Amino acid sequence: MSVSLEKIDMLMERANISYKEAKEALEKYDGDMVEALIYLEASNKTAFAQSGQKPGRNTSRHERHTKRNSKPDNDFFDDVKKFFEKMHKTSFVIGNKSKRLLDIPLTLAALLILFTMPVSMFLLILPYLFGFKISILDGEGKNMDFEKVFQSNDPPKTEANEDEDRKA
């Protein structure tokens, strides 16, 4: 019997092993799937033999795939949650040095701008006409530098950090 790619893939899926292990087992038993699977289980190379679980059809392909990957499935949702928490701690401020007209969380400001798009675009121009400034403040109350936020994974620069860079 010969060792084909289909047999290797089938053995990899059934035994939840690597390509190399599947190929070696099939070559050892001249392409005999049953003998290769028995050998792998006897030598505790299958994920089922290591976990004490019986191989069968009740484990889905997704479950076998997630066993191989180290990242949990809910990692994406954790990242989204952290993003919205950080966004909620950030403030959207309209005002000048002596007076603040509006100071709301960025999540609320984003939703207001999104759902009232034509009106909000006009309203965002008005503060500049009356001498006010629109700024985004981080959780510590420092202005955010958006160019640095979108360029790399480094923490965003604030006005205090820029002053330190100028002194150095």
C-alpha positions as protocol buffer text, in pm:
chain_id: "A"
residue {
  index: 1
  type: MET
  ca { x: 0 y: 0 z: 0 }
}
residue {
  index: 2
  type: SER
  ca { x: 111 y: 355 z: -58 }
}
residue {
  index: 3
  type: VAL
  ca { x: 103 y: 661 z: 164 }
}
residue {
  index: 4
  type: SER
  ca { x: -112 y: 930 z: 7 }
}
residue {
  index: 5
  type: LEU
  ca { x: -185 y: 1283 z: 118 }
}
residue {
  index: 6
  type: GLU
  ca { x: -551 y: 1192 z: 172 }
}
residue {
  index: 7
  type: LYS
  ca { x: -453 y: 913 z: 412 }
}
residue {
  index: 8
  type: ILE
  ca { x: -219 y: 1145 z: 600 }
}
residue {
  index: 9
  type: ASP
  ca { x: -492 y: 1408 z: 631 }
}
residue {
  index: 10
  type: MET
  ca { x: -745 y: 1150 z: 746 }
}
residue {
  index: 11
  type: LEU
  ca { x: -508 y: 1013 z: 1011 }
}
residue {
  index: 12
  type: MET
  ca { x: -417 y: 1365 z: 1127 }
}
residue {
  index: 13
  type: GLU
  ca { x: -786 y: 1444 z: 1173 }
}
residue {
  index: 14
  type: ARG
  ca { x: -878 y: 1118 z: 1344 }
}
residue {
  index: 15
  type: ALA
  ca { x: -580 y: 1103 z: 1580 }
}
residue {
  index: 16
  type: ASN
  ca { x: -535 y: 1480 z: 1624 }
}
residue {
  index: 17
  type: ILE
  ca { x: -162 y: 1463 z: 1550 }
}
residue {
  index: 18
  type: SER
  ca { x: 86 y: 1652 z: 1335 }
}
residue {
  index: 19
  type: TYR
  ca { x: 153 y: 1587 z: 968 }
}
residue {
  index: 20
  type: LYS
  ca { x: 496 y: 1443 z: 1045 }
}
residue {
  index: 21
  type: GLU
  ca { x: 363 y: 1195 z: 1302 }
}
residue {
  index: 22
  type: ALA
  ca { x: 86 y: 1082 z: 1068 }
}
residue {
  index: 23
  type: LYS
  ca { x: 326 y: 1033 z: 777 }
}
residue {
  index: 24
  type: GLU
  ca { x: 576 y: 838 z: 990 }
}
residue {
  index: 25
  type: ALA
  ca { x: 305 y: 607 z: 1129 }
}
residue {
  index: 26
  type: LEU
  ca { x: 161 y: 537 z: 784 }
}
residue {
  index: 27
  type: GLU
  ca { x: 506 y: 470 z: 635 }
}
residue {
  index: 28
  type: LYS
  ca { x: 585 y: 231 z: 921 }
}
residue {
  index: 29
  type: TYR
  ca { x: 275 y: 25 z: 841 }
}
residue {
  index: 30
  type: ASP
  ca { x: 285 y: 63 z: 460 }
}
residue {
  index: 31
  type: GLY
  ca { x: -22 y: 288 z: 444 }
}
residue {
  index: 32
  type: ASP
  ca { x: -246 y: 70 z: 664 }
}
residue {
  index: 33
  type: MET
  ca { x: -466 y: 323 z: 847 }
}
residue {
  index: 34
  type: VAL
  ca { x: -593 y: 85 z: 1116 }
}
residue {
  index: 35
  type: GLU
  ca { x: -246 y: -39 z: 1211 }
}
residue {
  index: 36
  type: ALA
  ca { x: -107 y: 317 z: 1214 }
}
residue {
  index: 37
  type: LEU
  ca { x: -391 y: 436 z: 1440 }
}
residue {
  index: 38
  type: ILE
  ca { x: -343 y: 141 z: 1678 }
}
residue {
  index: 39
  type: TYR
  ca { x: 31 y: 213 z: 1689 }
}
residue {
  index: 40
  type: LEU
  ca { x: -25 y: 583 z: 1765 }
}
residue {
  index: 41
  type: GLU
  ca { x: -270 y: 506 z: 2046 }
}
residue {
  index: 42
  type: ALA
  ca { x: -43 y: 241 z: 2195 }
}
residue {
  index: 43
  type: SER
  ca { x: 249 y: 483 z: 2200 }
}
residue {
  index: 44
  type: ASN
  ca { x: 32 y: 764 z: 2352 }
}
residue {
  index: 45
  type: LYS
  ca { x: 92 y: 995 z: 2058 }
}
residue {
  index: 46
  type: THR
  ca { x: -273 y: 1072 z: 1990 }
}
residue {
  index: 47
  type: ALA
  ca { x: -446 y: 1354 z: 2175 }
}
residue {
  index: 48
  type: PHE
  ca { x: -716 y: 1107 z: 2277 }
}
residue {
  index: 49
  type: ALA
  ca { x: -469 y: 867 z: 2439 }
}
residue {
  index: 50
  type: GLN
  ca { x: -307 y: 1157 z: 2629 }
}
residue {
  index: 51
  type: SER
  ca { x: -639 y: 1293 z: 2758 }
}
residue {
  index: 52
  type: GLY
  ca { x: -799 y: 956 z: 2829 }
}
residue {
  index: 53
  type: GLN
  ca { x: -1079 y: 1039 z: 2585 }
}
residue {
  index: 54
  type: LYS
  ca { x: -1198 y: 789 z: 2327 }
}
residue {
  index: 55
  type: PRO
  ca { x: -1175 y: 889 z: 1963 }
}
residue {
  index: 56
  type: GLY
  ca { x: -1506 y: 914 z: 1791 }
}
residue {
  index: 57
  type: ARG
  ca { x: -1739 y: 1119 z: 1584 }
}
residue {
  index: 58
  type: ASN
  ca { x: -1868 y: 1320 z: 1882 }
}
residue {
  index: 59
  type: THR
  ca { x: -1562 y: 1549 z: 1878 }
}
residue {
  index: 60
  type: SER
  ca { x: -1608 y: 1812 z: 1614 }
}
residue {
  index: 61
  type: ARG
  ca { x: -1344 y: 1938 z: 1377 }
}
residue {
  index: 62
  type: HIS
  ca { x: -1363 y: 2276 z: 1553 }
}
residue {
  index: 63
  type: GLU
  ca { x: -1287 y: 2114 z: 1892 }
}
residue {
  index: 64
  type: ARG
  ca { x: -985 y: 1935 z: 1748 }
}
residue {
  index: 65
  type: HIS
  ca { x: -865 y: 2255 z: 1587 }
}
residue {
  index: 66
  type: THR
  ca { x: -896 y: 2456 z: 1909 }
}
residue {
  index: 67
  type: LYS
  ca { x: -698 y: 2192 z: 2099 }
}
residue {
  index: 68
  type: ARG
  ca { x: -406 y: 2261 z: 1865 }
}
residue {
  index: 69
  type: ASN
  ca { x: -429 y: 2638 z: 1901 }
}
residue {
  index: 70
  type: SER
  ca { x: -323 y: 2801 z: 2225 }
}
residue {
  index: 71
  type: LYS
  ca { x: -551 y: 3108 z: 2199 }
}
residue {
  index: 72
  type: PRO
  ca { x: -898 y: 3075 z: 2350 }
}
residue {
  index: 73
  type: ASP
  ca { x: -1206 y: 3141 z: 2136 }
}
residue {
  index: 74
  type: ASN
  ca { x: -1323 y: 3437 z: 2344 }
}
residue {
  index: 75
  type: ASP
  ca { x: -998 y: 3632 z: 2291 }
}
residue {
  index: 76
  type: PHE
  ca { x: -1165 y: 3850 z: 2025 }
}
residue {
  index: 77
  type: PHE
  ca { x: -1449 y: 3943 z: 2257 }
}
residue {
  index: 78
  type: ASP
  ca { x: -1203 y: 4026 z: 2536 }
}
residue {
  index: 79
  type: ASP
  ca { x: -1020 y: 4261 z: 2299 }
}
residue {
  index: 80
  type: VAL
  ca { x: -1345 y: 4430 z: 2196 }
}
residue {
  index: 81
  type: LYS
  ca { x: -1446 y: 4469 z: 2562 }
}
residue {
  index: 82
  type: LYS
  ca { x: -1108 y: 4627 z: 2649 }
}
residue {
  index: 83
  type: PHE
  ca { x: -1140 y: 4861 z: 2351 }
}
residue {
  index: 84
  type: PHE
  ca { x: -1481 y: 4988 z: 2461 }
}
residue {
  index: 85
  type: GLU
  ca { x: -1368 y: 5021 z: 2823 }
}
residue {
  index: 86
  type: LYS
  ca { x: -1071 y: 5232 z: 2711 }
}
residue {
  index: 87
  type: MET
  ca { x: -1295 y: 5433 z: 2480 }
}
residue {
  index: 88
  type: HIS
  ca { x: -1542 y: 5498 z: 2764 }
}
residue {
  index: 89
  type: LYS
  ca { x: -1259 y: 5628 z: 2987 }
}
residue {
  index: 90
  type: THR
  ca { x: -1158 y: 5869 z: 2711 }
}
residue {
  index: 91
  type: SER
  ca { x: -1339 y: 6205 z: 2700 }
}
residue {
  index: 92
  type: PHE
  ca { x: -1471 y: 6410 z: 2411 }
}
residue {
  index: 93
  type: VAL
  ca { x: -1438 y: 6776 z: 2516 }
}
residue {
  index: 94
  type: ILE
  ca { x: -1553 y: 7100 z: 2356 }
}
residue {
  index: 95
  type: GLY
  ca { x: -1425 y: 7408 z: 2532 }
}
residue {
  index: 96
  type: ASN
  ca { x: -1139 y: 7650 z: 2580 }
}
residue {
  index: 97
  type: LYS
  ca { x: -880 y: 7698 z: 2855 }
}
residue {
  index: 98
  type: SER
  ca { x: -1122 y: 7863 z: 3095 }
}
residue {
  index: 99
  type: LYS
  ca { x: -1454 y: 7689 z: 3018 }
}
residue {
  index: 100
  type: ARG
  ca { x: -1580 y: 7348 z: 2906 }
}
residue {
  index: 101
  type: LEU
  ca { x: -1908 y: 7342 z: 2715 }
}
residue {
  index: 102
  type: LEU
  ca { x: -1925 y: 6967 z: 2671 }
}
residue {
  index: 103
  type: ASP
  ca { x: -1738 y: 6681 z: 2840 }
}
residue {
  index: 104
  type: ILE
  ca { x: -1877 y: 6333 z: 2763 }
}
residue {
  index: 105
  type: PRO
  ca { x: -1728 y: 5982 z: 2721 }
}
residue {
  index: 106
  type: LEU
  ca { x: -1601 y: 5909 z: 2373 }
}
residue {
  index: 107
  type: THR
  ca { x: -1837 y: 5612 z: 2335 }
}
residue {
  index: 108
  type: LEU
  ca { x: -2138 y: 5839 z: 2378 }
}
residue {
  index: 109
  type: ALA
  ca { x: -1992 y: 6102 z: 2147 }
}
residue {
  index: 110
  type: ALA
  ca { x: -1925 y: 5841 z: 1878 }
}
residue {
  index: 111
  type: LEU
  ca { x: -2282 y: 5710 z: 1899 }
}
residue {
  index: 112
  type: LEU
  ca { x: -2429 y: 6062 z: 1884 }
}
residue {
  index: 113
  type: ILE
  ca { x: -2216 y: 6151 z: 1582 }
}
residue {
  index: 114
  type: LEU
  ca { x: -2299 y: 5822 z: 1411 }
}
residue {
  index: 115
  type: PHE
  ca { x: -2677 y: 5845 z: 1452 }
}
residue {
  index: 116
  type: THR
  ca { x: -2707 y: 6218 z: 1378 }
}
residue {
  index: 117
  type: MET
  ca { x: -2445 y: 6232 z: 1101 }
}
residue {
  index: 118
  type: PRO
  ca { x: -2555 y: 6529 z: 887 }
}
residue {
  index: 119
  type: VAL
  ca { x: -2650 y: 6746 z: 1184 }
}
residue {
  index: 120
  type: SER
  ca { x: -2346 y: 6647 z: 1390 }
}
residue {
  index: 121
  type: MET
  ca { x: -2104 y: 6733 z: 1109 }
}
residue {
  index: 122
  type: PHE
  ca { x: -2245 y: 7085 z: 1102 }
}
residue {
  index: 123
  type: LEU
  ca { x: -2241 y: 7108 z: 1483 }
}
residue {
  index: 124
  type: LEU
  ca { x: -1876 y: 7003 z: 1497 }
}
residue {
  index: 125
  type: ILE
  ca { x: -1783 y: 7310 z: 1292 }
}
residue {
  index: 126
  type: LEU
  ca { x: -1965 y: 7557 z: 1522 }
}
residue {
  index: 127
  type: PRO
  ca { x: -1723 y: 7546 z: 1819 }
}
residue {
  index: 128
  type: TYR
  ca { x: -1436 y: 7662 z: 1597 }
}
residue {
  index: 129
  type: LEU
  ca { x: -1642 y: 7957 z: 1476 }
}
residue {
  index: 130
  type: PHE
  ca { x: -1694 y: 8074 z: 1836 }
}
residue {
  index: 131
  type: GLY
  ca { x: -1331 y: 8024 z: 1948 }
}
residue {
  index: 132
  type: PHE
  ca { x: -1366 y: 7687 z: 2120 }
}
residue {
  index: 133
  type: LYS
  ca { x: -1156 y: 7380 z: 2064 }
}
residue {
  index: 134
  type: ILE
  ca { x: -1252 y: 7012 z: 2027 }
}
residue {
  index: 135
  type: SER
  ca { x: -1016 y: 6773 z: 2201 }
}
residue {
  index: 136
  type: ILE
  ca { x: -999 y: 6410 z: 2301 }
}
residue {
  index: 137
  type: LEU
  ca { x: -859 y: 6350 z: 2651 }
}
residue {
  index: 138
  type: ASP
  ca { x: -731 y: 6016 z: 2778 }
}
residue {
  index: 139
  type: GLY
  ca { x: -822 y: 5875 z: 3120 }
}
residue {
  index: 140
  type: GLU
  ca { x: -560 y: 6097 z: 3289 }
}
residue {
  index: 141
  type: GLY
  ca { x: -692 y: 6417 z: 3129 }
}
residue {
  index: 142
  type: LYS
  ca { x: -410 y: 6462 z: 2875 }
}
residue {
  index: 143
  type: ASN
  ca { x: -466 y: 6540 z: 2506 }
}
residue {
  index: 144
  type: MET
  ca { x: -439 y: 6238 z: 2276 }
}
residue {
  index: 145
  type: ASP
  ca { x: -201 y: 6246 z: 1979 }
}
residue {
  index: 146
  type: PHE
  ca { x: -389 y: 6046 z: 1715 }
}
residue {
  index: 147
  type: GLU
  ca { x: -100 y: 6019 z: 1472 }
}
residue {
  index: 148
  type: LYS
  ca { x: 91 y: 5810 z: 1726 }
}
residue {
  index: 149
  type: VAL
  ca { x: -214 y: 5599 z: 1818 }
}
residue {
  index: 150
  type: PHE
  ca { x: -262 y: 5473 z: 1463 }
}
residue {
  index: 151
  type: GLN
  ca { x: 106 y: 5437 z: 1366 }
}
residue {
  index: 152
  type: SER
  ca { x: 224 y: 5163 z: 1603 }
}
residue {
  index: 153
  type: ASN
  ca { x: 149 y: 4959 z: 1913 }
}
residue {
  index: 154
  type: ASP
  ca { x: 343 y: 5202 z: 2132 }
}
residue {
  index: 155
  type: PRO
  ca { x: 141 y: 5394 z: 2391 }
}
residue {
  index: 156
  type: PRO
  ca { x: 0 y: 5719 z: 2249 }
}
residue {
  index: 157
  type: LYS
  ca { x: 195 y: 6037 z: 2315 }
}
residue {
  index: 158
  type: THR
  ca { x: 40 y: 6308 z: 2523 }
}
residue {
  index: 159
  type: GLU
  ca { x: 137 y: 6673 z: 2557 }
}
residue {
  index: 160
  type: ALA
  ca { x: 339 y: 6592 z: 2870 }
}
residue {
  index: 161
  type: ASN
  ca { x: 538 y: 6325 z: 2685 }
}
residue {
  index: 162
  type: GLU
  ca { x: 607 y: 6563 z: 2395 }
}
residue {
  index: 163
  type: ASP
  ca { x: 741 y: 6826 z: 2639 }
}
residue {
  index: 164
  type: GLU
  ca { x: 978 y: 6564 z: 2785 }
}
residue {
  index: 165
  type: ASP
  ca { x: 1095 y: 6471 z: 2434 }
}
residue {
  index: 166
  type: ARG
  ca { x: 1172 y: 6836 z: 2354 }
}
residue {
  index: 167
  type: LYS
  ca { x: 1377 y: 6876 z: 2674 }
}
residue {
  index: 168
  type: ALA
  ca { x: 1588 y: 6569 z: 2596 }
}
